[in-house]
């Protein structure tokens, strides 16, 4: 039984000391080196008197960033990843929320770290783990005491997602949920010491858990695929082959970059045998190209929100799909249950074929939102079907139904939250940030499903081209509207609310 996410690291380091654990563009950490770095960082944190606290990691994507994450966990604290690509406004909101005593940066991010307005201590990774850092001594006794006093509901990370009020929400995850998730995912996808992952997702999102934690549990190897390759599909496939990558867990758009440019006619990723995808609908035409190129590979559709610790449902593709069909999200992992609730909080049965909100219960639930009890109580609610005791469920805001085979299907979103480029986005956050721009008198967002684009309507004195530039200062790249349209005024309904039906008509 796994109580702590790092329980297997020392065993793996003893079994595969010189094997590469994490491989970046400019560095590699073996399991022995990773384990030592984790102990050194953990000791440093404890010697600075930091206990059970958030610690910010502001580093370039690298093996060393993973070591920082794990070192914080080994010290009994929990990591908060931020990234240089995040707008300064968003970073400030995150730092204000968590109020961490320590920030770990690297040589690349050190200069900008000093300009974040961070009120705690800032230290470079090299000052903790580098040669001549003076941090060579590891206090094994202190680390063991922390480990022995930990429990599996202790937090280990805070990952920030989009918030409808314009303020990001920090999802707090715990050891129990991550361990269970990795156990279920690993069994379904067949991870082992022979697994070679090609990581595509940023490390400041929970999506990277699919690679990070199985790597240390099984003694696998993870390569951080260079971001630039996702604009060069042939070179991307060549990279996969060069490093004999056999397992990818990517968002759909990353996979279709390869298939839609006819890359398979030149070269196929010949070592790939396990392909998992999620966060977006996989167009059947593109999916068939992958199946035809890799007929012996397994394909698994994954579904789940950050609040449910990564993915909570899976569907192993076992039949052909016609154009216009959607691949099911299947069934929940063991230890997780999916309930569909209608608007009257009644359960929607499999036999009815009706739609309902997808609600999650079980071990996969996270602890809620950091320093945000109001939002936590809105989304993590008491199960209305359980009358005997208070049982928490998470309301995803996704609408689902069961097909005639009893498989769970994703239908749509319930509110103004959307899925775009693999990310869950609150359209309200875009609207709030647009309205904060000087000279803007109104803003409203629409998601055009036909084109897959976010459209921002606004009124004010800014030109359409300028709006995108201004919003890049406050929104992550994936949230910046694809289209901006200037109006004399935002249309309203008779009760004074934004008339989104009229706005949708402006798109056509």
C-alpha positions, -999 to +999 in steps of 0.1 A: +000+000+000+013+034-009+008+062+017+034+086+004+040+095-033+078+091-028+077+058-011+091+040-041+118+065-050+146+051-028+138+015-039+138+025-075+171+044-071+187+014-054+175-009-083+183+014-112+209+039-099+225+048-132+193+047-153+180+080-167+149+090-149+141+124-164+158+138-196+155+174-206+169+194-235+202+203-216+203+179-186+196+144-174+190+131-139+196+094-131+176+079-103+206+080-080+211+117-088+174+124-084+171+107-051+201+126-037+189+160-050+155+154-034+171+147-001+193+177-003+164+200-012+142+184+015+170+190+041+174+226+030+138+234+034+136+218+069+167+236+080+151+269+070+123+261+095+097+255+068+070+230+078+038+220+061+039+251+039+035+260+003+068+264-016+068+281-050+088+265-079+096+290-106+119+272-130+123+262-166+108+228-176+137+204-167+146+173-146+158+198-119+123+212-117+110+178-110+136+173-083+125+206-067+089+193-067+099+161-050+123+177-026+095+199-013+072+169-009+100+150+010+102+180+034+065+175+042+055+207+024+036+211-009+048+227-042+032+255-061+044+255-098+045+288-117+060+293-151+077+322-169+051+319-197+024+329-172+015+366-173+028+387-144-007+395-133-016+358-130+016+351-111+010+379-087-025+366-080-011+331-073+016+344-050-009+365-031-031+335-026-006+310-013+017+334+006+046+310+005+078+315+026+101+302-001+105+304-039+130+281-058+141+294-092+169+286-116+196+305-135+172+314-163+143+326-141+164+342-113+163+377-128+125+378-133+120+361-099+134+392-082+108+413-099+077+393-089+072+411-057+076+379-037+079+386+000+095+353+011+130+340+005+142+334-031+169+308-037+183+293-069+183+256-074+221+257-079+226+273-045+209+243-029+221+214-051+250+228-072+287+220-067+301+242-040+266+251-028+275+241+008+244+220+010+260+186+006+250+173+040+217+154+042+199+151+075+184+116+071+171+116+106+151+148+101+137+136+068+127+103+082+109+120+111+089+140+086+081+110+065+070+089+096+046+117+107+030+122+074-005+109+065-020+102+031-044+131+032-015+156+035-013+180+006+015+177-019+008+203-046-014+233-055-022+236-092-040+267-104-069+266-129-091+292-145-116+311-123-148+328-135-142+358-113-109+365-130-089+351-100-073+317-106-084+288-083-057+267-066-066+230-065-050+213-036-041+176-042-031+150-016-010+118-015-039+094-012-056+107-044-024+108-065-012+074-053-046+058-062-047+076-095-013+064-105-021+028-094-053+028-115-038+046-146-007+023-145-028-008-145-050+003-173-021+015-195+005-011-185+034+010-172+066-008-162+103-003-160+104-007-198+081+023-203+097+053-220+075+083-218+074+113-241+061+142-220+042+169-238+023+188-211+037+217-190+049+208-155+027+235-139-004+214-147-017+182-132-015+165-166+022+158-161+014+134-133+009+106-159+046+106-164+062+120-132+049+096-106+049+064-127+085+071-136+097+069-100+074+041-090+084+017-118+119+029-128+106+042-162+122+070-182+106+103-192+118+126-220+106+162-219+098+167-256+111+201-267+081+225-272+094+237-305+090+203-321+052+206-318+055+230-347+076+206-367+057+173-370+083+153-389+111+163-365+087+155-336+083+119-349+121+116-355+126+127-319+102+100-307+121+074-327+156+086-317+148+081-281+127+050-286+097+066-269+069+039-265+043+057-245+026+091-248-002+107-228-009+138-249-038+162-256-055+155-288-042+186-306-006+174-300-014+141-318-032+157-347-003+180-354+014+148-366-015+132-385-030+162-403+002+171-421+006+136-436+037+130-415+030+092-415+037+091-452+074+100-444+080+085-410+059+068-383+067+067-345+077+030-348+083+024-311+050+038-299+027+010-285+007+029-258-012+061-268-035+079-243-053+111-251-077+134-235-089+169-228-103+173-263-125+154-287-104+134-311-117+139-347-124+104-361-107+111-394-074+120-376-079+091-351-082+066-380-049+079-394-032+070-361-048+036-360-037+028-396-002+040-389+001+020-357-023-010-360-007-028-330-008+001-306-034+006-279-054+038-278-071+050-246-094+080-242-090+097-208-113+121-191-112+140-158-109+174-142-080+188-121-104+187-091-106+149-096-068+145-095-060+143-132-081+117-151-109+097-135-124+078-165-110+058-194-121+040-226-098+016-243-107+019-280-119-016-291-140-009-322-143+012-353-160+046-353-178+063-381-174+099-391-195+121-368-193+096-339-176+105-306-152+082-288-167+074-253-150+084-221-160+050-209-160+041-173-144+053-141-112+040-127-116+016-097-121+035-064-139+062-083-176+065-090-194+086-116-230+099-109-251+117-134-275+142-117-304+160-134-314+196-126-335+183-097-305+164-082-320+131-092-298+103-106-299+097-143-298+060-149-278+042-176-310+027-191-327+061-196-302+075-220-309+110-206-283+136-199-271+148-165-242+166-149-211+144-144-203+142-107-174+124-091-171+107-058-143+086-043-106+087-035-098+108-066-113+140-051-088+167-043-090+187-010-106+218-026-094+252-035-066+269-017-078+298+006-112+298-012-139+282+009-167+298-011-157+283-044-149+250-027-183+248-012-199+256-046-182+227-064-174+202-037-209+195-024-228+169-003-240+140-024-278+144-026-283+107-031-266+098+002-290+104+031-271+084+057-241+106+061-223+136+045-204+124+014-186+148-008-189+148-046-173+171-071-197+187-097-177+189-129-201+212-148-198+187-177-229+171-192-228+134-200-250+105-209-247+067-213-249+052-248-267+019-256-235+000-246-235+015-211-205+037-219-202+072-206-203+099-233-193+135-229-220+158-243-212+195-235-205+220-208-232+232-184-220+267-179-195+291-194-165+269-188-151+254-220-124+231-232-099+248-255-064+236-265-067+209-238-074+234-210-105+241-190-112+278-193-138+300-176-150+325-202-158+348-173-121+351-165-114+364-200-143+389-197-131+401-163-096+407-176-109+425-207-131+448-186-101+457-164-084+473-195-086+511-193-111+524-218-132+492-221-168+496-211-181+461-217-170+426-226-185+392-233-170+359-246-185+333-268-170+299-278-176+291-314-178+253-314-178+252-352-144+268-356-130+259-321-123+296-315-128+319-285-145+351-296-144+382-275-169+410-280-162+443-264-171+479-263-147+508-257-119+528-273-094+501-281-088+487-316-094+450-321-058+441-328-047+460-297-070+439-275-052+407-281-018+424-273-032+439-240-048+406-229-015+388-233-003+408-203-029+392-180-040+359-195-021+327-203-015+322-240-042+295-243-068+319-229-062+348-252-092+351-276-087+339-311-110+366-324-119+401-311-149+420-323-156+456-313-192+467-308-209+500-299-224+482-269-228+447-255-264+435-262-285+428-231-316+406-225-348+421-211-336+412-175-302+430-180-280+400-187-256+396-215-275+385-246-253+356-257-278+344-283-275+377-302-237+376-298-236+341-312-255+353-343-228+379-349-203+351-355-222+336-384 
